[in-house]
Structure formats: C-alpha cells, structure tokens
Amino acid sequence: MVKQMRVSWRTLLFFVLVWFIAYSFLSGFWPVVRSDGEWKTITNLQYGFSVDYPTKWNAQIYDESGFKGEDDVKLRIYRSFRDIFEISVEHKLASEPTLEEVIEWGNLQIDVSAANLARRGIEPNYELVNSEEMVIRGKTVFRERYSLGEAMYENIYLARENDMIIITLQAKETEFDNYLEDFNAIAASFRPLD
C-alpha cells in the first residue's frame, strides 16, 4: 500500500519561490550587492592577461568559444545578465600586429554590430564622439568613444607581440559616465602574464 503525502499549496509555492530566488542570484539575473571599494584580480591564463576589477560586479573568463558564440570575448565584467552594462576584453591572434591593424579589427566589429542592429529593425545611429592615442603602462594604445543604437562605447585598442586586444566599456548613454572611473582603473590594471 502506497502512502500519499499531501503538500499544501503554500508549502509548494514557498519551495518554488526559494528555488527561483536562489537560481536568480546564482545565474547573475539579479546583481548581488557587494561593498564598494573592494577590488580583485582575475586572470585568463590561456590568453595571457590579468586585470583588476571591483568586486561589486561579476567577472567571468572564457576559452576559445568565447561568450555566447562571440569567439573573441575572453573576459566579461558585468552586473547582471539583463543589464546592458559590460566591460569586456577581446583577443585575436596575430603575428606582430600594428596598432592600426587592431583599430581595423575593431572597426569591423562596429560594422557587424551596426548591421545586427539594422537587421533587428533598430536604427544604428553610429556617431564617433572622440578618439586619441595615449600611453597606458608604458604602451601606446588607441582609445575611441562612440555611440551605437542606444548605447555608448569606449574601446581601448592594444597591439601585443602575438595578439590584439580590445578592452570595451558598454553602457546606456545616460549611465555611461558613472562607469568611466572604474573602466579607466580596469584598463590601467591590464597586464600581460610573464
């Protein structure tokens, strides 16, 4: 004889709610509130770099398959999966690339992003805001800011001996300036592994 167990709808609802909340936090759907001012180093051994980032955000490294099919994305720093804010590091192998080659690669990616927006029926409205050559950690880099769709971007292009790196800040135009200080610190902390 099999004993039947009765579960009240309240118990069942409570159980489902607890699991939903736990899954939401673990998957990054809702950002976990962390204290400001704490920084941590994350290292991608496979692609030979590390950066420091504020622990108030999530950070994830990726292998050759990248993030959701974007093969070149090797690191993402983000608040939650639903948020447009993201700082990423993209990597591409190249033999003794020039800074101009990294910029060309970045411009191709901007063209692809604009085409993707247009395919979805969104007007890309690309606009270059500013660009400049500068030095970070003794290395000459190229930096440019542009708007595309509803987002603002800041790219830092870096040529290394055997690869090309693009460090990108992406955020809503209205929130973009709120992230710049941390983005600058993250970019300044970017270092190759010896």
N, C-alpha and C positions, 0 to 999 in steps of 0.2 A: 504494500500500500504506500503510495507516494503522498507525502505531506505537502500541502500547498502553503506557501508563505504569502501573506498579504503585505503589501507595501502601500502606505498612504501616498496620495498624490503630492503632499507636502514634502515627504521624505525624498521621493523621486525627483521633484523639482529642485530641492536643495542639492542633491547629489549631482544633477546635470549642471546646475549653476556653478558649483565649486569646480567641477572639471573644466567648464568653459572658461572661467576666470584664470585658472592655472594654465591652461593651454594658451590663452591670450597673452599672458605675461611671458611665458617661456618662448613663444614664437616671435616676440617683439611687436605684436599687434598693438599693445599699449606700452608706452615707454615706462620703464622703471625709473622712479625718481631717485637720483643719486646726488650726492653733495657736490657742489661746485668747488673748483679749486684742486681736485684730485686728478692726477694725470698718470697714465700707464703707457708702457712701451709695447707695441705689437710688432712682431717680426714675421716676414714671409721669407723663410729660408730658401724655398725653391726659386724665388725671383730676386733674392739678394738685397733686400732692403728692410729697414725698420723705421717706424715713426712713433712719436708720442702723441697721445690723444686724450681728451678729457673723458674721465670715466662716467660722466653724466650721460654719455652716448654709448651705443653698441658698436662693436668693431668686429669684422669678420674677414678672414683671409680666404683666398680661393686658389685652386690649382689651375691646370691648363684649360679646363672647361669654363672657367670664369663664373660670373654671376648671371644666372638665368640665360645662358647661351651667349652672353657678351664675353667672348673668349679673352679679351684684353683686360677686363676688370679683375685685378688681383687683390684688391683691398677695398672694403666699404666701411665707412663710419657713418652711422645714421641714428635717428631717434626711434623710429618705428617703421614698419613696412608700408604703412599707409601715408606717411609723410613724404612730401616732395624733397625735403632737405636731405642732402647726401654729400659726403666728401669721398671721393674715390681716387684710387691710384691705378692707372692703366699701364700696361707693359707690353712692349713689342720687341722681339729680337731684331737686331740689325748690326751689321759689321761696320764699326767706326762711323756711326751716323753723325750728320751735322745738325746743328740746331734748326736750320731751315727744313731739313727732312722731317724732323719732329713736328714742326709747325704745319707742314703739308699734310702729315698724317692726321693731325688734329683738325685741320680744315675739312678733310674728307669725312671725318666723323660728324662734324657740324652739318655738312651737306646731307648725310644719311639721316640725322635726327630731324632736319627740316623736312625732308621727303617723307619720313614716317608721320610727322605731324600733319602734313598736307593730305596723306592717304587716309588719315582718320578724320578729315574734314576740319582741321584746326589750322587757322592761318599762322604760318611760322613767324612772320614779322621779325626776321633776324635784323639785329642792329648792333654793330660794333661800338662799344662805349669808349674803351681806351685800350692801348697796347704799349708795352715798353720792354726794353731789355734791362735786366738787372742782375745783381750778383747775390746768390744765396749760398752760404757756407763755402765761399771762395770759387763757386762755379757759376758761369754765366748762364742765365736762363731767360726765357721769353715769357712774358705774362700778358694775358689779354682778358678783358671783361666784355661780355656780350649778353644781349637778351635774345631769347628764342621762345616763341609761344608765350606762356605766362610765367616763365622762369628767367632768372638771371644766373649767369655762369661766370666763373673765374677759372681760367686754365693757366697752369704753370707747365711749360714745356722744358724738358731736360734731356740732353743727349749724354749718354754714358758710353763707355768703350764698346760694349757689345749689345746695347739695347737702347730703347727710347722709353721715356717715362712722361706721362701726363698726370698731373695732380689737379683734380677738379672740385670746385665748390659749386653746388647747385641748390638753389632755394627760390622760394617765391620772391618776386621783386620787392614786395612790401616788407619782407623779413630778412632780406639779403644782408644788410648792414649789421644785423645782430650777430651774424656768424663770422664776419671778416676777421676779427681779432683772433679767434680760435683757429681759423683756417690759416692765417699767417704763421701762427705758432706751430701748427702741424707741418706746414710746408717747410719752415725753417728747421724742424727737427728731422726731416727726411735724410736718411743717411744710408750709404751702401754698406753691405757687410764686408768685412775684411777677410 
